[in-house]
Amino acid sequence: MHELGIVFYIIRDVKKAAEENSVSHINAVVMDIGEVSTIVPDYLLDCWRWAADREEMLKGCELKINTIPAVTFCEDCRKEYPTVEHGKICPHCGSGNTYLLRGNEVEIKQIEV
Ligand SMILES: [Zn+2]
């Protein structure tokens, strides 16, 4: 299960940050999750609850998810457009010469103690 793997990465990073800052308990972790990342937020939250409550430092710790809208950039007309609506083809000029600017993030944004 992909989401569980991500959760273990988050826990590892959060514990490391907590140890570096001599923090004994974390109240909440805020994540940036891109709209077109492969993460399903509901699964991620389920996995988080299961895994976090097994860690003394993370018992009851809340996972908050910021969804980052996906935006694609067109190299031909130099415009941006929403990825989810239009995919890889630019709605302004019809070009397929495009790349994802943002929306693929899976990042820890903030740790609340
Ligand atoms: Zn274009």
Boltz pocket constraint, residues with backbone or C-beta under 6 A from the ligand:
constraints:
  - pocket:
      binder: B
      contacts: [[A, 74], [A, 75], [A, 76], [A, 77], [A, 78], [A, 79], [A, 90], [A, 91], [A, 92], [A, 93], [A, 94], [A, 95]]
      max_distance: 6.0
